[in-house]
Structures are given as C-alpha cells and as structure tokens.
Amino acid sequence: MVVSKPVVLVTGASGGVGRGIALACGQSGWTVWIAARRQEEGEGVAREVTEAGGRGCFVPCDVSVAESVESAVATVVEAENRLDGAVHNATSALSPRPVRLGEVPVSDLRDHVAVSVRGTWLLARETLPHLLEAQGALLLLTSEAGFEGKAKLSPYAGVKAAQRGIGRALAREWGPKGVRVNCLAPLAASPAMESAFELDPEMADRVLGRNPLGRLGDPALEIGAAARFLLSRDASYVTGHTLMVDGGSCSVT
C-alpha cells in the first residue's frame, strides 16, 4: 500500500523558525503550505520547500483575523482535500523588543495576544475538523520564556505560557478523538533572535552563557527536524508535551 506524504500548514513561515520547519518537512517530501502575511518572502520559502524535495505552496494569512485564518485553511483543504498537520509559529513583531512592564502600551499587549493567543484559538478551531479526519496533529511554537519568565519580555512570556496551557488543554480534549497536540520551545538562530540581541546587547551573553552547547540551534536541521517529528506518525504516542529544543538552556521543564 502506498502511503501518501503529509500535508501541513505552517503559520509565520516566511522566515526564521517557520521557514526552518517548512524546509525540514519539505526535505522529507511533504507538502507544506506557507501561511504568512508577507507574500514575496512566503512564495520564496515555498520555492525552497519544492527545491528541497517537497511541494511548497503559499497562502496569505493574518493569524489574528478570523476571516483570514478561515480562508487560508479552506484554500489548503480545497486544494489538497486533506490536512494532516498545522503549526502555529507566527509571533508578534514586537516579540524581541525589551520593555519593562510598566512601560508596555496596551496596544502592544493587544498585538501579542492577537497573534499568539487569538491566533492559536483561531487556527485550532478552523483546523480541527480536518485534523480529526486525518487523525493528525497540531503543533504550537512556545518558548522557554513561558516556563521561567524573561525580564523586560513580560508580554511575550505571558502569551507563550498561555499557548502552552491551551496546548495541554486541547491535548486532553482532542486526544480521545485521535488528534495530538504538542508544543515546541526552540532557541534558534533567527532574525527575531538577532534583533533581540541588537536591542539588548547583554542578552547574547545571558542566553549563551547558560547554554551547555554554547550556541543557537539551526532552524531547519535542528528545530525543524524536531517539529517534523512531533507532526509525524513517529510521534503517534506523544501528546500534551512541550519539547525543549534549546541546547539545554532552560532549567525548568
């Protein structure tokens, strides 16, 4: 019997960790839909996925807008007649910006919540019927900040902790129906991390100084490979889990 390769949708995959996840899945011959706001960059990643051995496609998506998420998922399912996995990787553009709690504008907090928390809820709601049919998996990209907190990154830490809570709840709710839900907390070389280091020059020493491996992870070879595992049938007995792919940096799990 010929088993068809999975079809997955990855939000925020026009660069950084999302791009790495898309490429890792493409390297295994999967069909990967790049769901992002930046069309030119997203289409470029889709081409890279195809060049890597998979099939890459782009679909415009703003995860904070219900109609946009609905349209993106409908487009994928109409084209593929299936959806085996969904990855919520998109984060607020404000994520790497250090700011003390008392100086956080309400508008910034709203943006974090809209992208990470509302986006998680919208993507979960829209993909569930198709994940049920495929007995597939939902993967949420969280952060070690959601475990242990980060000074001057309280909005980011808060929404990442919320994603993990939602993920664990959905794992219990959806598990009896055959759908797995996991989280992945990466520490990766990415434009967002580079920006964070630039905005807070001492951050690089703090981050790498406590990292046993002494480096950031590769978005495709290391972070992407771990995400691909959690989406695959190889992880068919793994749900409600947060996989730390951070070089041993976070002491709290």
Contacts in CASP RR format, 6 or more apart in sequence:
PFRMAT RR
TARGET T0000
AUTHOR 0000-0000-0000
METHOD contacts of the structure
MODEL  1
MVVSKPVVLVTGASGGVGRGIALACGQSGWTVWIAARRQEEGEGVAREVT
EAGGRGCFVPCDVSVAESVESAVATVVEAENRLDGAVHNATSALSPRPVR
LGEVPVSDLRDHVAVSVRGTWLLARETLPHLLEAQGALLLLTSEAGFEGK
AKLSPYAGVKAAQRGIGRALAREWGPKGVRVNCLAPLAASPAMESAFELD
PEMADRVLGRNPLGRLGDPALEIGAAARFLLSRDASYVTGHTLMVDGGSC
SVT
5 28 0 8 1.000
5 29 0 8 1.000
5 30 0 8 1.000
5 31 0 8 1.000
5 54 0 8 1.000
6 25 0 8 1.000
6 30 0 8 1.000
6 31 0 8 1.000
6 84 0 8 1.000
6 85 0 8 1.000
6 231 0 8 1.000
6 232 0 8 1.000
7 30 0 8 1.000
7 31 0 8 1.000
7 33 0 8 1.000
7 76 0 8 1.000
7 80 0 8 1.000
7 82 0 8 1.000
7 83 0 8 1.000
7 84 0 8 1.000
7 85 0 8 1.000
8 25 0 8 1.000
8 30 0 8 1.000
8 31 0 8 1.000
8 32 0 8 1.000
8 33 0 8 1.000
8 83 0 8 1.000
8 84 0 8 1.000
8 85 0 8 1.000
8 86 0 8 1.000
8 87 0 8 1.000
8 231 0 8 1.000
9 32 0 8 1.000
9 33 0 8 1.000
9 35 0 8 1.000
9 59 0 8 1.000
9 72 0 8 1.000
9 73 0 8 1.000
9 76 0 8 1.000
9 83 0 8 1.000
9 85 0 8 1.000
9 86 0 8 1.000
9 87 0 8 1.000
9 127 0 8 1.000
10 18 0 8 1.000
10 21 0 8 1.000
10 22 0 8 1.000
10 25 0 8 1.000
10 32 0 8 1.000
10 33 0 8 1.000
10 34 0 8 1.000
10 35 0 8 1.000
10 86 0 8 1.000
10 87 0 8 1.000
10 89 0 8 1.000
11 35 0 8 1.000
11 36 0 8 1.000
11 61 0 8 1.000
11 63 0 8 1.000
11 86 0 8 1.000
11 87 0 8 1.000
11 88 0 8 1.000
11 89 0 8 1.000
11 90 0 8 1.000
11 119 0 8 1.000
11 123 0 8 1.000
12 18 0 8 1.000
12 34 0 8 1.000
12 35 0 8 1.000
12 36 0 8 1.000
12 37 0 8 1.000
12 61 0 8 1.000
12 63 0 8 1.000
12 89 0 8 1.000
12 90 0 8 1.000
13 19 0 8 1.000
13 20 0 8 1.000
13 21 0 8 1.000
13 22 0 8 1.000
13 32 0 8 1.000
13 34 0 8 1.000
13 35 0 8 1.000
13 36 0 8 1.000
13 42 0 8 1.000
13 45 0 8 1.000
13 87 0 8 1.000
13 89 0 8 1.000
14 34 0 8 1.000
14 36 0 8 1.000
14 37 0 8 1.000
14 38 0 8 1.000
14 41 0 8 1.000
14 42 0 8 1.000
14 45 0 8 1.000
15 41 0 8 1.000
15 42 0 8 1.000
15 45 0 8 1.000
15 190 0 8 1.000
15 191 0 8 1.000
16 188 0 8 1.000
16 190 0 8 1.000
16 191 0 8 1.000
16 192 0 8 1.000
16 219 0 8 1.000
17 89 0 8 1.000
17 141 0 8 1.000
17 186 0 8 1.000
17 188 0 8 1.000
17 190 0 8 1.000
17 192 0 8 1.000
17 219 0 8 1.000
17 223 0 8 1.000
17 224 0 8 1.000
18 87 0 8 1.000
18 89 0 8 1.000
18 141 0 8 1.000
18 219 0 8 1.000
19 45 0 8 1.000
19 48 0 8 1.000
19 219 0 8 1.000
19 220 0 8 1.000
20 219 0 8 1.000
20 220 0 8 1.000
20 223 0 8 1.000
20 224 0 8 1.000
21 87 0 8 1.000
21 89 0 8 1.000
21 219 0 8 1.000
21 220 0 8 1.000
21 223 0 8 1.000
21 224 0 8 1.000
21 227 0 8 1.000
21 228 0 8 1.000
22 32 0 8 1.000
22 34 0 8 1.000
22 45 0 8 1.000
22 46 0 8 1.000
22 48 0 8 1.000
22 49 0 8 1.000
22 56 0 8 1.000
23 45 0 8 1.000
23 48 0 8 1.000
23 49 0 8 1.000
23 52 0 8 1.000
23 219 0 8 1.000
23 220 0 8 1.000
23 224 0 8 1.000
24 220 0 8 1.000
24 221 0 8 1.000
24 223 0 8 1.000
24 224 0 8 1.000
24 225 0 8 1.000
24 227 0 8 1.000
24 228 0 8 1.000
25 32 0 8 1.000
25 49 0 8 1.000
25 54 0 8 1.000
25 224 0 8 1.000
25 227 0 8 1.000
25 228 0 8 1.000
25 231 0 8 1.000
26 32 0 8 1.000
26 49 0 8 1.000
26 52 0 8 1.000
26 53 0 8 1.000
26 54 0 8 1.000
26 55 0 8 1.000
26 56 0 8 1.000
27 52 0 8 1.000
27 53 0 8 1.000
27 54 0 8 1.000
27 220 0 8 1.000
28 54 0 8 1.000
28 228 0 8 1.000
29 52 0 8 1.000
29 53 0 8 1.000
29 54 0 8 1.000
29 55 0 8 1.000
30 54 0 8 1.000
30 55 0 8 1.000
30 228 0 8 1.000
31 54 0 8 1.000
31 55 0 8 1.000
31 56 0 8 1.000
31 57 0 8 1.000
31 80 0 8 1.000
32 46 0 8 1.000
32 49 0 8 1.000
32 54 0 8 1.000
32 55 0 8 1.000
32 56 0 8 1.000
32 57 0 8 1.000
33 56 0 8 1.000
33 57 0 8 1.000
33 58 0 8 1.000
33 59 0 8 1.000
33 72 0 8 1.000
33 76 0 8 1.000
34 42 0 8 1.000
34 43 0 8 1.000
34 45 0 8 1.000
34 46 0 8 1.000
34 49 0 8 1.000
34 56 0 8 1.000
34 57 0 8 1.000
34 58 0 8 1.000
34 59 0 8 1.000
35 59 0 8 1.000
35 60 0 8 1.000
35 61 0 8 1.000
35 63 0 8 1.000
35 72 0 8 1.000
36 42 0 8 1.000
36 58 0 8 1.000
36 60 0 8 1.000
36 61 0 8 1.000
36 90 0 8 1.000
37 60 0 8 1.000
37 61 0 8 1.000
37 62 0 8 1.000
39 58 0 8 1.000
39 60 0 8 1.000
42 58 0 8 1.000
43 58 0 8 1.000
44 58 0 8 1.000
45 56 0 8 1.000
45 58 0 8 1.000
46 56 0 8 1.000
46 57 0 8 1.000
46 58 0 8 1.000
47 56 0 8 1.000
49 55 0 8 1.000
49 56 0 8 1.000
50 56 0 8 1.000
57 76 0 8 1.000
57 79 0 8 1.000
59 72 0 8 1.000
59 75 0 8 1.000
59 76 0 8 1.000
60 68 0 8 1.000
60 72 0 8 1.000
61 68 0 8 1.000
61 69 0 8 1.000
61 71 0 8 1.000
61 72 0 8 1.000
62 68 0 8 1.000
62 69 0 8 1.000
63 69 0 8 1.000
63 88 0 8 1.000
63 90 0 8 1.000
63 115 0 8 1.000
63 118 0 8 1.000
63 119 0 8 1.000
63 122 0 8 1.000
63 123 0 8 1.000
64 111 0 8 1.000
64 114 0 8 1.000
64 115 0 8 1.000
64 118 0 8 1.000
64 119 0 8 1.000
64 122 0 8 1.000
66 122 0 8 1.000
69 119 0 8 1.000
69 122 0 8 1.000
69 123 0 8 1.000
69 126 0 8 1.000
70 122 0 8 1.000
70 126 0 8 1.000
73 83 0 8 1.000
73 123 0 8 1.000
73 126 0 8 1.000
73 127 0 8 1.000
73 130 0 8 1.000
76 83 0 8 1.000
77 83 0 8 1.000
77 130 0 8 1.000
82 130 0 8 1.000
82 133 0 8 1.000
82 134 0 8 1.000
83 127 0 8 1.000
83 130 0 8 1.000
83 131 0 8 1.000
83 134 0 8 1.000
84 131 0 8 1.000
84 134 0 8 1.000
84 136 0 8 1.000
84 137 0 8 1.000
84 231 0 8 1.000
85 127 0 8 1.000
85 131 0 8 1.000
85 134 0 8 1.000
85 136 0 8 1.000
85 137 0 8 1.000
85 138 0 8 1.000
85 139 0 8 1.000
85 231 0 8 1.000
86 123 0 8 1.000
86 124 0 8 1.000
86 127 0 8 1.000
86 131 0 8 1.000
86 137 0 8 1.000
86 138 0 8 1.000
86 139 0 8 1.000
87 138 0 8 1.000
87 139 0 8 1.000
87 140 0 8 1.000
87 141 0 8 1.000
87 227 0 8 1.000
87 231 0 8 1.000
88 119 0 8 1.000
88 120 0 8 1.000
88 123 0 8 1.000
88 124 0 8 1.000
88 138 0 8 1.000
88 139 0 8 1.000
88 140 0 8 1.000
88 141 0 8 1.000
88 163 0 8 1.000
89 141 0 8 1.000
90 115 0 8 1.000
90 116 0 8 1.000
90 119 0 8 1.000
91 115 0 8 1.000
91 116 0 8 1.000
91 141 0 8 1.000
91 156 0 8 1.000
91 192 0 8 1.000
92 108 0 8 1.000
92 111 0 8 1.000
92 112 0 8 1.000
92 114 0 8 1.000
92 115 0 8 1.000
92 116 0 8 1.000
92 156 0 8 1.000
92 159 0 8 1.000
93 111 0 8 1.000
94 108 0 8 1.000
94 111 0 8 1.000
94 112 0 8 1.000
94 155 0 8 1.000
94 156 0 8 1.000
95 112 0 8 1.000
95 153 0 8 1.000
95 156 0 8 1.000
95 192 0 8 1.000
95 196 0 8 1.000
96 192 0 8 1.000
96 193 0 8 1.000
96 195 0 8 1.000
96 196 0 8 1.000
96 199 0 8 1.000
97 199 0 8 1.000
98 152 0 8 1.000
98 153 0 8 1.000
98 196 0 8 1.000
98 199 0 8 1.000
98 200 0 8 1.000
98 203 0 8 1.000
99 108 0 8 1.000
99 152 0 8 1.000
100 152 0 8 1.000
101 154 0 8 1.000
104 154 0 8 1.000
104 155 0 8 1.000
108 155 0 8 1.000
109 155 0 8 1.000
112 155 0 8 1.000
112 156 0 8 1.000
112 158 0 8 1.000
112 159 0 8 1.000
113 159 0 8 1.000
115 159 0 8 1.000
116 159 0 8 1.000
116 160 0 8 1.000
116 162 0 8 1.000
116 163 0 8 1.000
117 159 0 8 1.000
117 162 0 8 1.000
117 163 0 8 1.000
117 166 0 8 1.000
120 140 0 8 1.000
120 163 0 8 1.000
120 166 0 8 1.000
120 167 0 8 1.000
121 166 0 8 1.000
123 138 0 8 1.000
124 138 0 8 1.000
124 166 0 8 1.000
124 170 0 8 1.000
127 138 0 8 1.000
128 174 0 8 1.000
128 179 0 8 1.000
131 137 0 8 1.000
131 138 0 8 1.000
131 174 0 8 1.000
131 179 0 8 1.000
132 174 0 8 1.000
132 177 0 8 1.000
132 178 0 8 1.000
132 179 0 8 1.000
135 178 0 8 1.000
135 179 0 8 1.000
136 178 0 8 1.000
136 179 0 8 1.000
136 180 0 8 1.000
137 179 0 8 1.000
137 180 0 8 1.000
137 181 0 8 1.000
137 182 0 8 1.000
137 230 0 8 1.000
137 231 0 8 1.000
137 235 0 8 1.000
138 167 0 8 1.000
138 170 0 8 1.000
138 174 0 8 1.000
138 179 0 8 1.000
138 180 0 8 1.000
138 181 0 8 1.000
138 182 0 8 1.000
139 181 0 8 1.000
139 182 0 8 1.000
139 183 0 8 1.000
139 184 0 8 1.000
139 227 0 8 1.000
139 230 0 8 1.000
139 231 0 8 1.000
140 163 0 8 1.000
140 164 0 8 1.000
140 166 0 8 1.000
140 167 0 8 1.000
140 181 0 8 1.000
140 182 0 8 1.000
140 183 0 8 1.000
140 184 0 8 1.000
141 163 0 8 1.000
141 183 0 8 1.000
141 184 0 8 1.000
141 185 0 8 1.000
141 186 0 8 1.000
141 227 0 8 1.000
142 160 0 8 1.000
142 161 0 8 1.000
142 163 0 8 1.000
142 164 0 8 1.000
142 183 0 8 1.000
142 184 0 8 1.000
142 185 0 8 1.000
142 242 0 8 1.000
143 156 0 8 1.000
143 157 0 8 1.000
143 160 0 8 1.000
143 185 0 8 1.000
143 186 0 8 1.000
144 185 0 8 1.000
144 187 0 8 1.000
144 244 0 8 1.000
144 246 0 8 1.000
144 249 0 8 1.000
144 250 0 8 1.000
144 252 0 8 1.000
145 153 0 8 1.000
145 156 0 8 1.000
145 157 0 8 1.000
145 158 0 8 1.000
145 160 0 8 1.000
145 161 0 8 1.000
146 157 0 8 1.000
146 158 0 8 1.000
146 160 0 8 1.000
146 161 0 8 1.000
146 164 0 8 1.000
146 185 0 8 1.000
147 161 0 8 1.000
147 164 0 8 1.000
147 185 0 8 1.000
147 250 0 8 1.000
147 252 0 8 1.000
147 253 0 8 1.000
148 250 0 8 1.000
148 251 0 8 1.000
148 252 0 8 1.000
149 157 0 8 1.000
149 158 0 8 1.000
149 161 0 8 1.000
150 156 0 8 1.000
150 157 0 8 1.000
152 200 0 8 1.000
160 185 0 8 1.000
163 183 0 8 1.000
164 183 0 8 1.000
164 242 0 8 1.000
167 181 0 8 1.000
167 182 0 8 1.000
167 183 0 8 1.000
167 240 0 8 1.000
168 181 0 8 1.000
168 240 0 8 1.000
170 181 0 8 1.000
171 180 0 8 1.000
171 181 0 8 1.000
171 182 0 8 1.000
171 239 0 8 1.000
171 240 0 8 1.000
171 241 0 8 1.000
172 240 0 8 1.000
174 180 0 8 1.000
174 181 0 8 1.000
175 181 0 8 1.000
175 239 0 8 1.000
180 230 0 8 1.000
180 235 0 8 1.000
180 236 0 8 1.000
180 238 0 8 1.000
180 239 0 8 1.000
180 240 0 8 1.000
181 239 0 8 1.000
181 240 0 8 1.000
182 230 0 8 1.000
182 235 0 8 1.000
182 238 0 8 1.000
182 239 0 8 1.000
182 240 0 8 1.000
182 241 0 8 1.000
182 242 0 8 1.000
182 243 0 8 1.000
183 240 0 8 1.000
183 241 0 8 1.000
183 242 0 8 1.000
183 243 0 8 1.000
184 223 0 8 1.000
184 226 0 8 1.000
184 227 0 8 1.000
184 230 0 8 1.000
184 242 0 8 1.000
184 243 0 8 1.000
184 245 0 8 1.000
185 242 0 8 1.000
185 243 0 8 1.000
185 244 0 8 1.000
185 245 0 8 1.000
185 246 0 8 1.000
185 250 0 8 1.000
186 217 0 8 1.000
186 219 0 8 1.000
186 223 0 8 1.000
186 226 0 8 1.000
186 245 0 8 1.000
186 246 0 8 1.000
187 193 0 8 1.000
187 207 0 8 1.000
187 211 0 8 1.000
187 216 0 8 1.000
187 217 0 8 1.000
187 245 0 8 1.000
187 246 0 8 1.000
187 247 0 8 1.000
187 249 0 8 1.000
188 216 0 8 1.000
188 217 0 8 1.000
188 218 0 8 1.000
188 219 0 8 1.000
188 222 0 8 1.000
188 223 0 8 1.000
188 245 0 8 1.000
189 216 0 8 1.000
189 217 0 8 1.000
189 218 0 8 1.000
189 219 0 8 1.000
190 219 0 8 1.000
193 216 0 8 1.000
196 203 0 8 1.000
197 203 0 8 1.000
197 204 0 8 1.000
197 207 0 8 1.000
207 249 0 8 1.000
208 214 0 8 1.000
208 215 0 8 1.000
208 216 0 8 1.000
210 249 0 8 1.000
210 251 0 8 1.000
211 246 0 8 1.000
211 247 0 8 1.000
211 248 0 8 1.000
211 249 0 8 1.000
212 247 0 8 1.000
212 248 0 8 1.000
212 249 0 8 1.000
213 247 0 8 1.000
213 248 0 8 1.000
214 247 0 8 1.000
215 247 0 8 1.000
217 223 0 8 1.000
217 245 0 8 1.000
217 247 0 8 1.000
222 245 0 8 1.000
223 245 0 8 1.000
226 243 0 8 1.000
226 245 0 8 1.000
229 235 0 8 1.000
230 238 0 8 1.000
230 243 0 8 1.000
242 253 0 8 1.000
244 250 0 8 1.000
244 253 0 8 1.000
END
